[in-house]
């Protein structure tokens, strides 16, 4: 049974430093959040039970780059939404986009595949990653994300995410409108 807890774990022993650093970041901003600890969830399908327990807009976070691997993006879209990179590329005036290599994800965001989160931008001090947000992410009162590790999930108020957390990350978001691809 998944249990929603308030704030950081009482005991952080055995937790990765990047996860603890995420809680420190949120606490420093006086952000109220709730947390669910769970088995590692690598895919959106594996997150279904967690999503239901969180009761929040669950984001799919995609780490992308241009063809030349010179410009990198973190795209936040609703977990159940599909999109075409061609449409996104046109909106942001970029050459064709693809998934960026895992090595860049680890180097820039200190995150591994399956754990990608907007909160990883706190580790991108050189601002090498541009935050892209599909406007549909803004629907609902809460947003769900990982604390830079995929064995916990957080529920954060949308207002706190966009008025406190994202400004503190110092990554100005670019809002995009992604249409569902037609079959």
LUMMI-472219 format. One record per residue (C-alpha): x, y, z; chain; residue in three letters; residue number from 1. Coordinates in nm, 2 decimals. Layout:
# LUMMI-472219
east north up chaine residu num
X Y Z A ALA NUM $
...
# end
This chain:
# LUMMI-472219
east north up chaine residu num
0.00 0.00 0.00 A UNK 1 $
0.15 0.33 -0.11 A UNK 2 $
0.14 0.60 0.17 A UNK 3 $
0.15 0.97 0.12 A UNK 4 $
0.39 1.13 0.37 A UNK 5 $
0.45 1.49 0.45 A UNK 6 $
0.79 1.63 0.35 A UNK 7 $
1.13 1.47 0.36 A UNK 8 $
1.19 1.13 0.52 A UNK 9 $
1.25 1.14 0.90 A UNK 10 $
1.57 0.93 0.84 A UNK 11 $
1.77 0.99 0.52 A UNK 12 $
2.02 0.71 0.60 A UNK 13 $
2.07 0.50 0.29 A UNK 14 $
1.92 0.76 0.05 A UNK 15 $
2.14 0.90 -0.23 A UNK 16 $
2.30 1.23 -0.18 A UNK 17 $
2.12 1.38 -0.48 A UNK 18 $
1.78 1.29 -0.33 A UNK 19 $
1.87 1.45 0.01 A UNK 20 $
2.00 1.75 -0.18 A UNK 21 $
1.65 1.78 -0.35 A UNK 22 $
1.48 1.78 -0.01 A UNK 23 $
1.73 2.04 0.12 A UNK 24 $
1.65 2.26 -0.18 A UNK 25 $
1.27 2.24 -0.13 A UNK 26 $
1.30 2.29 0.25 A UNK 27 $
1.52 2.60 0.19 A UNK 28 $
1.24 2.75 -0.02 A UNK 29 $
0.98 2.66 0.25 A UNK 30 $
0.79 2.44 0.00 A UNK 31 $
0.53 2.21 0.14 A UNK 32 $
0.53 1.88 -0.04 A UNK 33 $
0.41 1.52 0.01 A UNK 34 $
0.61 1.21 -0.08 A UNK 35 $
0.55 0.85 -0.16 A UNK 36 $
0.83 0.60 -0.14 A UNK 37 $
0.80 0.31 -0.38 A UNK 38 $
0.98 0.05 -0.59 A UNK 39 $
1.19 0.18 -0.87 A UNK 40 $
0.96 0.30 -1.15 A UNK 41 $
1.13 0.33 -1.49 A UNK 42 $
0.83 0.38 -1.71 A UNK 43 $
0.51 0.58 -1.71 A UNK 44 $
0.32 0.24 -1.69 A UNK 45 $
0.51 0.14 -1.37 A UNK 46 $
0.41 0.48 -1.22 A UNK 47 $
0.04 0.42 -1.26 A UNK 48 $
-0.03 0.32 -0.90 A UNK 49 $
0.20 0.60 -0.77 A UNK 50 $
0.02 0.85 -0.99 A UNK 51 $
-0.32 0.75 -0.85 A UNK 52 $
-0.20 0.77 -0.49 A UNK 53 $
-0.04 1.11 -0.56 A UNK 54 $
-0.35 1.27 -0.71 A UNK 55 $
-0.14 1.51 -0.91 A UNK 56 $
-0.06 1.60 -1.27 A UNK 57 $
0.21 1.35 -1.35 A UNK 58 $
0.47 1.47 -1.59 A UNK 59 $
0.67 1.28 -1.84 A UNK 60 $
1.01 1.44 -1.84 A UNK 61 $
1.21 1.40 -2.16 A UNK 62 $
1.57 1.49 -2.20 A UNK 63 $
1.63 1.60 -2.56 A UNK 64 $
1.89 1.76 -2.78 A UNK 65 $
1.94 1.90 -3.12 A UNK 66 $
2.10 1.70 -3.40 A UNK 67 $
2.44 1.85 -3.33 A UNK 68 $
2.42 1.77 -2.95 A UNK 69 $
2.49 2.14 -2.87 A UNK 70 $
2.16 2.24 -2.73 A UNK 71 $
1.98 2.04 -2.46 A UNK 72 $
1.62 2.05 -2.34 A UNK 73 $
1.41 1.91 -2.06 A UNK 74 $
1.05 1.88 -2.18 A UNK 75 $
0.77 1.84 -1.93 A UNK 76 $
0.45 1.70 -2.08 A UNK 77 $
0.15 1.52 -1.93 A UNK 78 $
0.23 1.16 -1.86 A UNK 79 $
-0.03 1.02 -2.10 A UNK 80 $
0.05 1.26 -2.39 A UNK 81 $
0.23 1.17 -2.70 A UNK 82 $
0.40 1.42 -2.93 A UNK 83 $
0.60 1.45 -3.25 A UNK 84 $
0.95 1.60 -3.22 A UNK 85 $
0.90 1.77 -3.56 A UNK 86 $
0.62 1.99 -3.41 A UNK 87 $
0.82 2.08 -3.11 A UNK 88 $
1.13 2.16 -3.32 A UNK 89 $
0.93 2.40 -3.52 A UNK 90 $
0.79 2.58 -3.21 A UNK 91 $
1.14 2.63 -3.06 A UNK 92 $
1.32 2.69 -3.39 A UNK 93 $
1.56 2.40 -3.34 A UNK 94 $
1.70 2.14 -3.58 A UNK 95 $
1.55 1.80 -3.54 A UNK 96 $
1.53 1.69 -3.18 A UNK 97 $
1.61 1.34 -3.05 A UNK 98 $
1.67 1.19 -2.71 A UNK 99 $
1.99 1.30 -2.56 A UNK 100 $
2.26 1.06 -2.45 A UNK 101 $
2.25 0.93 -2.09 A UNK 102 $
2.60 1.06 -2.03 A UNK 103 $
2.48 1.42 -2.08 A UNK 104 $
2.18 1.36 -1.85 A UNK 105 $
2.42 1.25 -1.58 A UNK 106 $
2.67 1.52 -1.64 A UNK 107 $
2.43 1.82 -1.66 A UNK 108 $
2.15 1.71 -1.43 A UNK 109 $
2.30 1.44 -1.20 A UNK 110 $
2.01 1.22 -1.30 A UNK 111 $
1.99 0.87 -1.45 A UNK 112 $
1.72 0.74 -1.70 A UNK 113 $
1.39 0.68 -1.53 A UNK 114 $
1.46 0.95 -1.27 A UNK 115 $
1.44 1.26 -1.49 A UNK 116 $
1.27 1.55 -1.31 A UNK 117 $
1.25 1.93 -1.33 A UNK 118 $
1.42 1.93 -0.99 A UNK 119 $
1.74 1.80 -1.16 A UNK 120 $
1.78 2.15 -1.31 A UNK 121 $
1.91 2.26 -0.96 A UNK 122 $
2.23 2.06 -1.06 A UNK 123 $
2.26 2.25 -1.40 A UNK 124 $
2.46 2.55 -1.26 A UNK 125 $
2.60 2.63 -1.61 A UNK 126 $
2.25 2.65 -1.76 A UNK 127 $
2.32 2.40 -2.04 A UNK 128 $
1.96 2.27 -2.04 A UNK 129 $
1.65 2.47 -2.15 A UNK 130 $
1.33 2.40 -1.97 A UNK 131 $
1.03 2.34 -2.21 A UNK 132 $
0.68 2.30 -2.06 A UNK 133 $
0.37 2.19 -2.25 A UNK 134 $
0.09 2.42 -2.14 A UNK 135 $
-0.13 2.11 -2.05 A UNK 136 $
0.11 2.05 -1.76 A UNK 137 $
-0.03 2.36 -1.58 A UNK 138 $
-0.38 2.20 -1.54 A UNK 139 $
-0.47 2.08 -1.19 A UNK 140 $
-0.38 2.20 -0.85 A UNK 141 $
-0.07 1.97 -0.80 A UNK 142 $
0.22 1.84 -1.00 A UNK 143 $
0.41 1.52 -0.94 A UNK 144 $
0.78 1.46 -1.00 A UNK 145 $
1.07 1.26 -0.87 A UNK 146 $
1.33 1.40 -0.62 A UNK 147 $
1.61 1.31 -0.87 A UNK 148 $
1.56 0.94 -0.80 A UNK 149 $
1.29 0.70 -0.91 A UNK 150 $
1.21 0.53 -0.58 A UNK 151 $
1.02 0.83 -0.45 A UNK 152 $
0.77 1.07 -0.60 A UNK 153 $
0.66 1.41 -0.48 A UNK 154 $
0.34 1.60 -0.49 A UNK 155 $
0.39 1.98 -0.51 A UNK 156 $
0.14 2.26 -0.56 A UNK 157 $
0.14 2.40 -0.91 A UNK 158 $
0.16 2.75 -0.77 A UNK 159 $
0.48 2.67 -0.57 A UNK 160 $
0.63 2.50 -0.87 A UNK 161 $
0.59 2.80 -1.10 A UNK 162 $
0.62 3.09 -0.86 A UNK 163 $
0.89 2.96 -0.62 A UNK 164 $
1.07 2.64 -0.74 A UNK 165 $
1.13 2.72 -1.11 A UNK 166 $
1.25 3.07 -1.04 A UNK 167 $
1.49 2.93 -0.78 A UNK 168 $
1.62 2.68 -1.04 A UNK 169 $
1.71 2.99 -1.25 A UNK 170 $
1.59 2.82 -1.57 A UNK 171 $
1.33 3.04 -1.74 A UNK 172 $
1.07 2.80 -1.89 A UNK 173 $
0.96 2.82 -2.25 A UNK 174 $
0.59 2.72 -2.28 A UNK 175 $
0.49 2.52 -2.58 A UNK 176 $
0.16 2.38 -2.71 A UNK 177 $
0.19 2.03 -2.82 A UNK 178 $
-0.10 1.87 -3.01 A UNK 179 $
-0.17 1.50 -2.98 A UNK 180 $
-0.04 1.34 -3.30 A UNK 181 $
-0.32 1.23 -3.54 A UNK 182 $
-0.32 0.86 -3.62 A UNK 183 $
# end
